[in-house]
């Protein structure tokens, strides 16, 4: 039975008005520790949960799903754990690609791909290339991503363009700046979800989340299933988004 072959009744009856959902997938290591397993087992289960949450988002009408997969700060973790995390994209894409193709899902990656090991970069690029023509939901992995780095990189591009007389300094505004970000052709998220009970955004989409709603849930990422996602989205639906107005 394929990953996308069956929906629960709750998912069948629910359709979200969230066009772009961003998730900080936190708690894999703690999930494994609680079960007296190696931390890498938690990362494995977390990647399996990516498939389930992708399925739910596909089913309920999310158009963009951005997942914080590996930050620029995660290199500070133990070498064995980092090495395992760098192998996960290849294993994930090899197993998941047929379902992505079948369901017209396009894979994208934001972050510094040049900083990844060659085998990781190759696996990621293969998924991007294979799904490039897909026109359905976009599954966006933030990989070797840091928002401060993204903003600094955008600033350097704008400065270079100004020096080369491609733009006038007076033309620099929020709209122009946004066109130099990794997400230049992606709408800002309406909602950010972070699992594991932590209440911070950890250098994730600092520019793009300026007017997003935040919901922090206590579930560790491997335990955050489709039904809990639906519950969280229902909570979002009850919020009144004023964008600074009344």
N, C-alpha and C positions, 0 to 999 in steps of 0.2 A: 504494500500500500504506500503510495507516494506521500510525501510530507504534506502536500497541500490538498489531499484528497478528501478530507473530512473536516467539517466544522461542527462545533458544539452549538446548541440552540441559542445560547446567549450571544455568541459571535454572529450567528446568522441574522439575528434581529437587531444588531447594533451597527450603526454607522457613525463614524466620528466626523466632527467638523474641524479636527486638527489636520491641517495640510502637511505641516512639518513637525515631526516629533524628534526630540533629541533625548538621548538617555546616557547617563553615566552609570556604567555597569559595575557597581562596586560590591565587594564582599565575597569574591570567589575564594580567596585564601582563608578567610574566617569561616566560610562554609565548610571547607575541608578540615580545618583545625578542630571545629566543633565535632566533627565525625571521626576525629583521630586518623585522618588521612593526610598524605603529603599535599602541600599547597598546590602542586601542579595538577592534582586530581580535581581541585576546585576550578582551575582554569579550563580543564577539559569539559567539565560539566557546564561551566559558564558558556562555552562555545556551543554546546548542544542547545542551550537555552536561547542563544541567538537565533537558531533555526526556528524555534517555536514562536518567539516573539515576532520574527519576520513574517511567519505565517499569519499570525493574528493581525498584524498591521496591514498586510496584503488583503486580508479578508474584509476588514472594516473600512478600507478606503483611505488609509494614510498614503500620501504621495511621496513624501521624503522621510526616511528614517535614518538619523545620524547617530552612530554608536561610538562612544569614546573607548577605543580598543587598546591603545597604548600611547601614553603621554611621553613627552620629552623628558619628564622627570622619572619615568619608570626604569630608565637605564640604571638608576641607583640601586635597584633590587639585586639580590644575590645572582651571581652569574648563571647558576644552574636554572633558576626560575626564568631569567631573561632568555636564555637559549631555548627553553621550552616554548615560551611565548612567541618567539620568532619562528618556530616550526608550525604553530597552530594555523596561520593563514593558509599554508599549503595543504594541510590535512583537511581543513574546513572547506576550501574551494574545490578540492578534488571530489569530496563527498556531496557537496551542496550544489555544485554547478548545474547538474541536470535539472533540478527543481527550479533553479533561478531561470534557466532558459525556458523551461516549460511554461512558466508563469510570467514571462516577459519582464523580469526584474533586472534592472541595470545596476551594476556595481560601480561605485566610485570610491576614491580614497582622497582624503585631505590630510596634509602633513608633509614632512620632508622625506620623500621616498629615497632620496640619495643617501640618507643616513641609515638605511636598513641593510642587513646582510644580503648578499646577492641572491641566495635561495628564496628569501622572503620577498624581496623585490620582484623576482621572477614570477612567483606564485600570484602575487597581487596584480602584476601587469597582465598576466594570462587571464585572470578573471575579468579585468577591465576590458581587455580586447575582445573576449568571447561574448560579453554582454553589451558591447558598445551600441549595437543597433536596437537593443530592446527599448521599448517606449513606455513601459509601465512604471511601477513604483521604483524609486531610486533608493538603493541601500548604500549608505555612505559610511565608510569606516574612517574615523579619525585615528590615524596610525602614525606613530612618531610625531604626534601633533602637540603643539603648545600655542595657545592663543597669543601670548606676548610675542613669540617668535613670528607668528603670522602677521601681527600688526607692524612689527619692525620691518619685516620683509616688504610689506605693502608700502610703507613709508619710503624705503630705499628706492622702490620702483618709481614712485611719484617724484622723488627728488631727481632721479636720473632723467625722467621725462621732462622735468622743468629745465634742467641743465641743457638738454638737447633741444629745447624750444618746442617740444611736442605738446606741451600744455603751458598755459599761463598760470602763475601763482594765484592770481585772482579767481581762477576757475576751480580751485581746489575747495570742495565742499564734501559733505557727508556722502552724497551720492557718488561722486567721483572716487572718493576713498574706498567705498564698498566694492567698486569694480576691480580693485586691485587685491582683494582678499581671495582666499581659496574658494570661498562660497559665492563668488561674484554672480553666478547664474542660478543660485538657490535662494528661495525665500527664507527670511528669518524664521526660526522655530516659534510656534505659538506656545509650546510647552516643553519644559525640561523636567525629566524625571531622574532622580538619583536614588538608587537602592542602598540598603545597608544601614540606614539611619543617620548617615553623615549629612551635614547641612552646609555644604560649600560647593563651589563649582570648579575648583581645582584647575584653573587656567584653561578652561574649556569655553570656546565661542564667546569670549568676553564682549566683543563688539555686537555679535549677532543676537545675544540674549538680553539686550538692553531693555526690551519691553516684553520679554517672554514671561509666562507664568512658571513658577517653580513648585514642584510637589516632591517632597522627600518621604520615602516610604521605608519602613523598618526591615522589610524582607531583604535577605541577602540575594544577590543576583540569580543564582541557580534556582531559587525558590520563587522567583517572580514570574508567574506563569501568565498565560493569556487571560484567564479570568480576573486576575489581580490587575492586569493592565486595563481591562474594561472598567473595573471599579475605579481606577485612578482617573481614567478619561471622563467618567461620569462626574467625578468630583470637579474636574476642570470645567465641565459644562455648566456647573453651578456658579462659577465665578463671573463677576462683572468687570470686563476689561475696559478701562476708561482712557488709557494712553495719555494720562496727564490732565484729561478733561473732567467734566462732572458727569 
